[in-house]
């Protein structure tokens, strides 16, 4: 290859991003700060990190176990589903009260299949209690026990097509990353406003000191004002579009810190009592599931679920009837 052609290739403009990446870049600017697009090299600096984040979100969603059936039969036969709900009736309550399920069932597309898919999420909880336990051939009372249970059961991105649910979850994963960074930007803006107020107060205070005593107090106040000014300049610079673009590129290049799955393995009996793995118990089952850490930093069990449309419709009608009766009373 000649030197001339090498230079020509070097000077050739970069090809435009593919449509999916272009859409993701637009979403980044929309959710973080529309002014990012005004930064020099917006696409150049962010295309790679956004592409990496998209791939990471794809892998995260692909790692979700399931789909598992969630219904009364599964509650009786599947140890994991049995652990997720206190009673079988709680499955109906979750379905009937879910706004996502109600909205989905109101759409004509919900009749495309007898089942629909969604991501099931719940928070793992544990409590200590005193209960009965068999130790050898002896039944003892007031034995310290640890009980596993779950709260906040919810369904996300319901759809008759599994791939549609997976696509929606991939989009939500990217949005979760962007929400986290947007919260960081908002914190910087709040800090900037607070520093501006502090600088204004300190300047007013120095004006008073110059007209009165001065001396050591004036020297201390002047030094404090200089420190506040320096912090304000640093914070204001970090909020400039070009600085935000570089910070966002670093953040999206390492999304694992903000969004990840952690495998959990825990052995419980049918009452949810956590068992000591060193003690054989024919009534105990080892539950394996991932927990998702997202922008609120709380852990949520996460997996794919399959739900009967007819059972969901019955649950929605049951809960609606319960609410109506409550209103009448």
C-alpha positions as CSV (number, residue, x, y, z in Angstrom):
1,X,0.0,0.0,0.0
2,X,1.4,3.4,-1.0
3,X,2.0,6.2,1.5
4,X,-0.6,8.3,-0.3
5,X,-3.3,5.7,0.1
6,X,-2.4,5.2,3.7
7,X,-2.8,8.9,4.4
8,X,-6.1,8.9,2.5
9,X,-7.4,6.1,4.6
10,X,-6.3,7.9,7.8
11,X,-8.1,11.1,6.8
12,X,-11.2,9.3,5.6
13,X,-14.1,10.1,8.0
14,X,-15.3,7.4,10.2
15,X,-18.3,5.5,9.0
16,X,-21.6,6.4,10.7
17,X,-22.8,4.2,13.5
18,X,-25.2,1.4,12.6
19,X,-28.9,2.1,13.3
20,X,-29.1,0.3,16.6
21,X,-26.0,2.1,17.9
22,X,-27.3,5.4,16.6
23,X,-30.5,4.8,18.5
24,X,-28.6,4.0,21.6
25,X,-26.5,7.2,21.3
26,X,-29.7,9.2,21.0
27,X,-31.1,7.5,24.1
28,X,-27.9,8.3,26.0
29,X,-28.1,12.0,25.2
30,X,-31.8,12.1,25.9
31,X,-31.5,10.5,29.3
32,X,-28.2,12.0,30.6
33,X,-28.1,15.5,29.1
34,X,-29.2,16.7,25.6
35,X,-26.2,19.1,25.6
36,X,-23.9,16.1,25.3
37,X,-24.5,16.1,21.5
38,X,-22.9,19.5,21.4
39,X,-19.6,18.2,22.8
40,X,-16.7,17.7,20.3
41,X,-16.4,14.0,19.4
42,X,-19.7,12.9,21.0
43,X,-20.0,9.9,18.7
44,X,-16.3,9.2,18.4
45,X,-15.8,9.0,22.2
46,X,-19.1,7.2,23.1
47,X,-19.6,4.8,20.2
48,X,-17.2,2.2,21.6
49,X,-18.3,2.4,25.2
50,X,-22.0,2.4,24.3
51,X,-21.4,-0.6,22.0
52,X,-19.7,-2.4,24.9
53,X,-22.5,-1.5,27.3
54,X,-25.1,-2.9,24.8
55,X,-23.2,-6.1,24.6
56,X,-22.9,-6.3,28.4
57,X,-26.7,-5.7,28.7
58,X,-27.3,-8.5,26.2
59,X,-25.1,-10.9,28.2
60,X,-26.8,-9.9,31.5
61,X,-30.3,-10.6,30.2
62,X,-29.1,-13.9,28.5
63,X,-27.8,-15.0,32.0
64,X,-31.3,-14.8,33.5
65,X,-32.6,-18.3,34.3
66,X,-35.9,-19.6,33.1
67,X,-38.5,-19.2,32.0
68,X,-40.1,-21.0,34.9
69,X,-43.8,-21.5,35.3
70,X,-45.4,-19.5,38.2
71,X,-48.8,-20.9,39.1
72,X,-50.5,-22.9,41.9
73,X,-49.1,-26.2,40.5
74,X,-45.6,-24.9,40.5
75,X,-46.1,-23.6,44.1
76,X,-46.9,-27.2,45.2
77,X,-44.2,-28.9,43.1
78,X,-41.3,-26.4,42.6
79,X,-39.3,-25.7,45.8
80,X,-38.1,-22.3,44.4
81,X,-41.6,-21.1,43.5
82,X,-42.8,-22.4,46.9
83,X,-40.1,-20.3,48.6
84,X,-41.0,-17.2,46.5
85,X,-44.5,-16.9,47.9
86,X,-46.0,-17.4,51.4
87,X,-49.1,-19.0,50.0
88,X,-50.5,-19.9,46.5
89,X,-53.0,-17.1,46.9
90,X,-50.2,-14.6,46.9
91,X,-49.5,-15.6,43.3
92,X,-52.9,-14.4,42.3
93,X,-52.5,-11.2,44.3
94,X,-49.2,-10.4,42.6
95,X,-50.8,-11.0,39.1
96,X,-54.0,-9.1,40.0
97,X,-52.3,-6.1,41.5
98,X,-49.6,-5.8,38.8
99,X,-50.2,-2.6,36.7
100,X,-47.8,-4.0,34.1
101,X,-49.9,-7.2,33.8
102,X,-53.2,-5.2,33.7
103,X,-51.8,-2.9,30.9
104,X,-50.6,-5.9,29.0
105,X,-53.9,-7.8,29.2
106,X,-55.7,-4.7,28.0
107,X,-53.8,-4.9,24.7
108,X,-55.0,-7.0,21.7
109,X,-51.6,-8.6,21.4
110,X,-52.1,-10.4,24.7
111,X,-54.4,-12.9,22.9
112,X,-51.6,-14.0,20.6
113,X,-50.7,-16.8,23.0
114,X,-52.1,-18.8,25.9
115,X,-49.0,-17.8,27.9
116,X,-47.0,-14.7,28.4
117,X,-43.4,-14.1,29.6
118,X,-41.9,-11.5,31.9
119,X,-39.0,-11.0,34.2
120,X,-40.0,-11.9,37.8
121,X,-38.2,-10.0,40.6
122,X,-38.4,-10.1,44.3
123,X,-36.4,-9.1,47.3
124,X,-34.8,-11.7,49.5
125,X,-35.5,-11.3,53.2
126,X,-34.4,-13.2,56.3
127,X,-35.6,-13.2,59.9
128,X,-34.6,-14.9,63.1
129,X,-37.1,-16.9,65.2
130,X,-37.2,-19.6,67.9
131,X,-38.9,-22.8,66.8
132,X,-39.0,-26.6,67.1
133,X,-36.3,-28.7,65.6
134,X,-35.2,-32.3,65.7
135,X,-31.7,-32.8,67.0
136,X,-30.8,-36.5,66.7
137,X,-33.8,-38.4,68.2
138,X,-34.9,-35.4,70.4
139,X,-37.4,-32.7,69.5
140,X,-36.3,-29.4,71.0
141,X,-38.2,-26.2,71.5
142,X,-36.9,-22.6,71.3
143,X,-34.2,-23.6,68.8
144,X,-32.8,-20.5,67.0
145,X,-33.8,-20.5,63.3
146,X,-33.2,-18.4,60.3
147,X,-36.2,-18.1,58.0
148,X,-36.0,-17.2,54.3
149,X,-38.9,-15.3,52.6
150,X,-39.4,-12.9,49.7
151,X,-41.2,-9.5,49.4
152,X,-42.0,-7.1,46.6
153,X,-42.8,-9.7,44.0
154,X,-43.3,-8.1,40.6
155,X,-43.4,-8.8,36.9
156,X,-41.5,-6.7,34.3
157,X,-41.9,-6.4,30.5
158,X,-44.7,-9.0,30.0
159,X,-45.1,-10.1,26.4
160,X,-46.5,-13.1,24.5
161,X,-43.2,-13.5,22.7
162,X,-40.2,-14.3,24.8
163,X,-37.8,-12.4,22.4
164,X,-40.0,-9.3,22.9
165,X,-39.6,-9.6,26.6
166,X,-35.8,-10.1,26.3
167,X,-35.5,-7.1,24.0
168,X,-37.4,-4.9,26.5
169,X,-35.2,-6.1,29.3
170,X,-32.1,-5.3,27.4
171,X,-33.4,-1.8,26.8
172,X,-34.2,-1.4,30.5
173,X,-30.8,-2.6,31.5
174,X,-29.2,0.2,29.4
175,X,-31.7,2.7,30.8
176,X,-30.7,1.6,34.3
177,X,-27.1,2.3,33.6
178,X,-28.0,5.8,32.2
179,X,-30.3,6.5,35.2
180,X,-27.4,5.9,37.5
181,X,-25.1,8.2,35.6
182,X,-27.9,10.8,35.4
183,X,-28.1,10.7,39.2
184,X,-24.4,11.4,39.4
185,X,-24.8,14.4,37.1
186,X,-27.7,15.7,39.2
187,X,-25.6,15.3,42.3
188,X,-22.9,17.4,40.7
189,X,-25.4,20.1,39.7
190,X,-26.8,20.2,43.2
191,X,-23.2,20.5,44.5
192,X,-22.6,23.4,42.1
193,X,-25.7,25.2,43.3
194,X,-24.7,24.7,46.9
195,X,-21.2,26.0,46.3
196,X,-22.6,29.0,44.5
197,X,-24.7,29.8,47.5
198,X,-21.7,29.3,49.9
199,X,-19.5,31.6,47.8
200,X,-22.2,34.3,47.8
201,X,-22.5,34.1,51.6
202,X,-18.8,34.1,52.1
203,X,-18.3,37.1,49.9
204,X,-21.0,39.0,51.8
205,X,-19.3,38.1,55.0
206,X,-15.9,39.3,53.8
207,X,-17.5,42.6,52.8
208,X,-18.6,43.1,56.3
209,X,-15.2,42.1,57.7
210,X,-13.3,44.6,55.5
211,X,-15.5,47.4,56.9
212,X,-14.9,46.5,60.5
213,X,-12.1,44.5,62.2
214,X,-10.3,42.7,59.3
215,X,-7.1,41.2,60.6
216,X,-7.0,37.4,61.2
217,X,-10.7,36.8,60.6
218,X,-10.4,38.5,57.2
219,X,-7.4,36.4,56.3
220,X,-9.2,33.2,57.3
221,X,-12.3,34.2,55.4
222,X,-10.3,35.1,52.3
223,X,-8.6,31.7,52.3
224,X,-12.0,29.9,52.8
225,X,-13.5,31.9,49.8
226,X,-10.5,30.9,47.6
227,X,-11.2,27.2,48.6
228,X,-14.9,27.5,47.7
229,X,-14.1,29.2,44.4
230,X,-11.7,26.4,43.5
231,X,-14.3,23.7,44.3
232,X,-16.9,25.6,42.3
233,X,-14.7,25.9,39.3
234,X,-13.8,22.2,39.5
235,X,-17.4,21.2,39.8
236,X,-18.5,23.5,37.0
237,X,-15.8,22.2,34.7
238,X,-16.9,18.6,35.4
239,X,-20.4,19.5,34.2
240,X,-19.1,20.8,30.8
241,X,-20.4,18.6,28.0
242,X,-16.9,17.5,26.9
243,X,-16.0,16.4,30.4
244,X,-19.3,14.6,30.9
245,X,-18.7,12.7,27.6
246,X,-15.3,11.4,28.8
247,X,-16.7,10.5,32.3
248,X,-19.7,8.7,30.6
249,X,-17.3,6.8,28.3
250,X,-15.3,5.6,31.3
251,X,-18.5,4.6,33.1
252,X,-20.1,2.7,30.2
253,X,-16.8,1.0,29.6
254,X,-17.1,-0.6,33.1
255,X,-20.9,-1.2,33.6
256,X,-20.3,-4.1,35.9
257,X,-20.0,-1.8,38.9
258,X,-23.5,-0.4,38.5
259,X,-25.4,-3.4,37.1
260,X,-24.6,-7.0,37.7
261,X,-25.9,-10.4,38.7
262,X,-24.6,-12.4,41.7
263,X,-25.3,-16.1,42.1
264,X,-27.0,-17.2,45.3
265,X,-27.3,-20.7,46.7
266,X,-29.3,-21.4,49.9
267,X,-30.7,-24.5,51.4
268,X,-34.2,-24.4,53.0
269,X,-37.0,-26.7,54.0
270,X,-40.7,-26.3,53.0
271,X,-41.2,-23.8,55.8
272,X,-38.4,-21.6,54.6
273,X,-36.1,-22.5,57.5
274,X,-32.5,-22.2,56.4
275,X,-30.8,-25.5,56.8
276,X,-27.2,-26.2,57.7
277,X,-25.6,-27.8,54.6
278,X,-23.6,-30.0,56.9
279,X,-26.7,-31.7,58.2
280,X,-28.6,-34.1,55.8
281,X,-32.3,-33.2,55.6
282,X,-34.5,-35.0,53.1
283,X,-37.1,-32.2,53.4
284,X,-34.6,-29.5,52.4
285,X,-33.9,-28.2,48.9
286,X,-31.0,-26.1,47.7
287,X,-32.3,-23.0,45.8
288,X,-30.1,-21.5,43.2
289,X,-30.9,-18.1,41.7
290,X,-29.2,-14.8,40.7
291,X,-29.7,-11.5,42.5
292,X,-29.6,-8.3,40.4
293,X,-27.9,-5.2,41.7
294,X,-29.2,-2.1,39.9
295,X,-29.3,1.6,40.4
296,X,-31.1,1.6,43.8
297,X,-28.3,-0.8,45.0
298,X,-30.9,-3.1,46.5
299,X,-30.6,-6.8,45.6
300,X,-33.5,-8.4,43.7
301,X,-33.9,-12.1,42.8
302,X,-34.3,-12.0,39.0
303,X,-35.5,-14.7,36.6
304,X,-37.7,-15.2,33.6
305,X,-41.2,-16.4,34.2
306,X,-44.0,-17.9,32.1
307,X,-47.6,-17.1,33.1
308,X,-51.0,-18.4,31.9
309,X,-53.0,-15.6,30.3
310,X,-56.3,-17.0,31.6
311,X,-55.0,-17.4,35.1
312,X,-53.7,-13.8,35.0
313,X,-57.1,-12.6,33.8
314,X,-58.9,-14.4,36.6
315,X,-56.5,-12.9,39.1
316,X,-57.1,-9.4,37.8
317,X,-60.9,-9.8,38.0
318,X,-60.6,-11.3,41.5
319,X,-58.5,-8.4,42.8
320,X,-60.8,-5.8,41.0
321,X,-63.8,-7.4,42.7
322,X,-62.0,-7.3,46.1
323,X,-61.2,-3.7,45.6
324,X,-64.8,-2.9,44.6
325,X,-66.2,-4.7,47.6
326,X,-63.8,-2.7,49.8
327,X,-65.0,0.5,48.3
328,X,-68.7,-0.5,48.9
329,X,-68.0,-1.3,52.6
